[in-house]
Amino acid sequence: MKPMDLDRDSLTRRSEIVAALREIVPGEGVVATEISRRAYESDALTAYRALPMVVVLPETVAQVQAVLAYCHKYNVKVVARGAGTSLSGGSLPLEDGVLLSMMKFNRVKEIDFDNRAAVVEPGVANLAITRAVEHRGFYYAPDPSSQIACSIGGNVAENSGGVHCLKYGLTTNNVLGVEIVLITGEVVRLGGKHLDQAGYDLLGLVIGSEGMLGVVTEVTVRLLRAPETARALLIAFESCEAAGGCVADVIGAGIIPGGMEMMDRAAIAAVEEFVHAGYPVDAEALLIIELDGPPVEVDHLVGLVEAIARKRGATHCRISSSDAERLAFWAGRKAAFPAVGRLSPDYFCMDGTIPRKELPNVLAGMGELSQRHGLRVVNVFHAGDGNLHPLILYDANKPGELLRAEEFGADILRLCVKVGGVLTGEHGVGIEKRDLMPEMFNEIDLKQQIRVKCAFDEKHLLNPGKVFPVLHRCAELGRMHVHEGKLAFPDIPRF
Ligand SMILES: Cc1cc2nc3c(=O)[nH]c(=O)nc-3n(C[C@H](O)[C@H](O)[C@H](O)COP(=O)(O)OP(=O)(O)OC[C@H]3O[C@@H](n4cnc5c(N)ncnc54)[C@H](O)[C@@H]3O)c2cc1C
């Protein structure tokens, strides 16, 4: 990652900025000592670290407004942060910027079963929403594997997904409204409990905008009735091609499973050693396919999926006969990342999406790339969505390995784009994939996206240096704000 030059002006005025922020957020809400700031120096992409200039933990929308208005007035950069579990460096702080932690916004404000909606603050953990409504048989569908920790504000910013998003949609399909504070301090409300909104779909724009358009201060989510029943199949194959073919056949038969996950041989071995889930370690590929709905429908679909799998040459097929057994099937998949963490001192979790039918080609291509870069790769993925999570194993203490891992990751994502896929499935672009954006978008595409950014944040103060590889002057795109003759981020090349 090419580092940005520091804004010396903000660093020189650091004590003045800290004092001003303390006026806005009194007490312990401003974290300024070096030792305390260290706790925030990275997100879950731990290969990159930066000590934030100062951390602020507001408790009210008025405080968020005042902090942002101050930063806007004095040209101070701001990075919003939820739980810090981003895998793309989305919440990596800036040494010359304010880190705005939203974790004190942790209340479920309203549960409205009649409208099947809940209104929550952005720091509420994803799983906490389900916990708050499950007593009435409801739940919040998107379920990132990090759901015990990650915040709904972070989910909105990253348009997060999870195992069950194949059937129930990503965050964007399950959020009905948001309140955001713009960098100017103004509050905008988009959507609500109603199912449609007038005007442009600005809610759709904000979801997945990676903290670059505004700070989310409230989220209205859709609640779903929990399925009556669910059963899972654990199916092993002698090749990834056969498993990929089975995935395509299931979808082609018009069946949309609640979840359809795949692991390759290396992942199966790592998981089995860690969790002892009873996975067949001699298999080349393993599928977990979950069907949910009314019991009669589920039983029927289980039979169809089993027949499809057998036709594709499945070597092993277990069908859960109790909820405990179903959860045991999932226990391995859910623990896949920590299991792989035991194989190597460091790993990069990549995130790309491909058309499902390209799965065998891409897996073969990854094998070749693994040889070329001299690094191992383990594959765990949301097969139903074509969303790959190759885990590249490396040792940051060995000179040159981090760079090789980065290059390997970039080549995997290039491969995804080459076969008609995209750079990200659910983890966002952040800094991880920023420099690869031109692989996917041409100059006109990128300019158009940056124009949208300029419309919300013309000084480029919100999460700068993320997502876009190259900054434009907003003037080149129709608008430019130059404060006291100073151009925002003069160091970043402009095309
Ligand atoms: C073990 C593990 C498993 C994971 N599994 C999945 C998975 O299955 N699916 C998936 O999609 N992701 C997964 N992730 C990635 C991560 O959990 C998600 O991206 C999550 O949405 C990040 O939420 P967070 O609260 O940690 O946000 P952070 O990491 O704090 O921030 C992420 C981004 O959101 C912005 N942001 C945060 N809060 C706000 C706010 N209130 N307003 C505006 N912008 C904000 C930040 O600026 C940043 O750009 C996983 C991560 C880990 C560590």
Ligand as a Chemical Component Dictionary entry (heavy atoms), coordinates in Angstrom:
data_LIG
# 
_chem_comp.id                   LIG 
_chem_comp.type                 NON-POLYMER 
_chem_comp.pdbx_formal_charge   0 
_chem_comp.three_letter_code    LIG 
# 
loop_
_chem_comp_atom.comp_id 
_chem_comp_atom.atom_id 
_chem_comp_atom.alt_atom_id 
_chem_comp_atom.type_symbol 
_chem_comp_atom.charge 
_chem_comp_atom.model_Cartn_x 
_chem_comp_atom.model_Cartn_y 
_chem_comp_atom.model_Cartn_z 
_chem_comp_atom.pdbx_ordinal 
LIG C1  C1  C 0 -13.374 -13.353 11.745 1  
LIG C2  C2  C 0 -14.092 -12.417 10.811 2  
LIG C3  C3  C 0 -15.114 -12.910 10.016 3  
LIG C4  C4  C 0 -15.783 -12.059 9.141  4  
LIG N1  N1  N 0 -16.807 -12.571 8.408  5  
LIG C5  C5  C 0 -17.485 -11.760 7.577  6  
LIG C6  C6  C 0 -18.579 -12.279 6.810  7  
LIG O1  O1  O 0 -18.931 -13.444 6.882  8  
LIG N2  N2  N 0 -19.216 -11.417 5.988  9  
LIG C7  C7  C 0 -18.863 -10.101 5.886  10 
LIG O2  O2  O 0 -19.491 -9.378  5.127  11 
LIG N3  N3  N 0 -17.847 -9.596  6.604  12 
LIG C8  C8  C 0 -17.156 -10.377 7.441  13 
LIG N4  N4  N 0 -16.119 -9.860  8.181  14 
LIG C9  C9  C 0 -15.729 -8.453  7.988  15 
LIG C10 C10 C 0 -16.349 -7.446  8.982  16 
LIG O3  O3  O 0 -16.780 -8.072  10.159 17 
LIG C11 C11 C 0 -17.492 -6.657  8.332  18 
LIG O4  O4  O 0 -16.997 -5.865  7.271  19 
LIG C12 C12 C 0 -18.256 -5.747  9.314  20 
LIG O5  O5  O 0 -19.373 -5.174  8.698  21 
LIG C13 C13 C 0 -17.414 -4.614  9.879  22 
LIG O6  O6  O 0 -18.131 -4.055  10.970 23 
LIG P1  P1  P 0 -17.373 -3.230  12.099 24 
LIG O7  O7  O 0 -18.378 -2.726  13.065 25 
LIG O8  O8  O 0 -16.275 -4.012  12.668 26 
LIG O9  O9  O 0 -16.821 -2.009  11.230 27 
LIG P2  P2  P 0 -15.381 -1.377  11.216 28 
LIG O10 O10 O 0 -14.352 -2.377  10.885 29 
LIG O11 O11 O 0 -15.169 -0.578  12.437 30 
LIG O12 O12 O 0 -15.545 -0.382  9.988  31 
LIG C14 C14 C 0 -15.757 -0.877  8.695  32 
LIG C15 C15 C 0 -16.105 0.286   7.763  33 
LIG O13 O13 O 0 -17.321 0.865   8.184  34 
LIG C16 C16 C 0 -17.168 2.260   8.428  35 
LIG N5  N5  N 0 -18.059 2.543   9.554  36 
LIG C17 C17 C 0 -18.143 1.898   10.739 37 
LIG N6  N6  N 0 -19.123 2.435   11.478 38 
LIG C18 C18 C 0 -19.652 3.444   10.753 39 
LIG C19 C19 C 0 -20.691 4.382   10.975 40 
LIG N7  N7  N 0 -21.419 4.394   12.098 41 
LIG N8  N8  N 0 -20.968 5.283   10.000 42 
LIG C20 C20 C 0 -20.271 5.285   8.841  43 
LIG N9  N9  N 0 -19.280 4.432   8.579  44 
LIG C21 C21 C 0 -18.983 3.511   9.527  45 
LIG C22 C22 C 0 -15.693 2.445   8.706  46 
LIG O14 O14 O 0 -15.269 3.756   8.397  47 
LIG C23 C23 C 0 -15.081 1.422   7.768  48 
LIG O15 O15 O 0 -14.991 1.958   6.475  49 
LIG C24 C24 C 0 -15.418 -10.689 9.061  50 
LIG C25 C25 C 0 -14.398 -10.200 9.869  51 
LIG C26 C26 C 0 -13.734 -11.049 10.727 52 
LIG C27 C27 C 0 -12.645 -10.474 11.584 53 
# 
loop_
_chem_comp_bond.comp_id 
_chem_comp_bond.atom_id_1 
_chem_comp_bond.atom_id_2 
_chem_comp_bond.value_order 
_chem_comp_bond.pdbx_ordinal 
LIG C1  C2  SING 1  
LIG C2  C3  SING 2  
LIG C2  C26 DOUB 3  
LIG C3  C4  DOUB 4  
LIG C4  N1  SING 5  
LIG C4  C24 SING 6  
LIG N1  C5  DOUB 7  
LIG C5  C6  SING 8  
LIG C5  C8  SING 9  
LIG C6  O1  DOUB 10 
LIG C6  N2  SING 11 
LIG N2  C7  SING 12 
LIG C7  O2  DOUB 13 
LIG C7  N3  SING 14 
LIG N3  C8  DOUB 15 
LIG C8  N4  SING 16 
LIG N4  C9  SING 17 
LIG N4  C24 SING 18 
LIG C9  C10 SING 19 
LIG C10 O3  SING 20 
LIG C10 C11 SING 21 
LIG C11 O4  SING 22 
LIG C11 C12 SING 23 
LIG C12 O5  SING 24 
LIG C12 C13 SING 25 
LIG C13 O6  SING 26 
LIG O6  P1  SING 27 
LIG P1  O7  DOUB 28 
LIG P1  O8  SING 29 
LIG P1  O9  SING 30 
LIG O9  P2  SING 31 
LIG P2  O10 DOUB 32 
LIG P2  O11 SING 33 
LIG P2  O12 SING 34 
LIG O12 C14 SING 35 
LIG C14 C15 SING 36 
LIG C15 O13 SING 37 
LIG C15 C23 SING 38 
LIG O13 C16 SING 39 
LIG C16 N5  SING 40 
LIG C16 C22 SING 41 
LIG N5  C17 SING 42 
LIG N5  C21 SING 43 
LIG C17 N6  DOUB 44 
LIG N6  C18 SING 45 
LIG C18 C19 SING 46 
LIG C18 C21 DOUB 47 
LIG C19 N7  SING 48 
LIG C19 N8  DOUB 49 
LIG N8  C20 SING 50 
LIG C20 N9  DOUB 51 
LIG N9  C21 SING 52 
LIG C22 O14 SING 53 
LIG C22 C23 SING 54 
LIG C23 O15 SING 55 
LIG C24 C25 DOUB 56 
LIG C25 C26 SING 57 
LIG C26 C27 SING 58 
# 
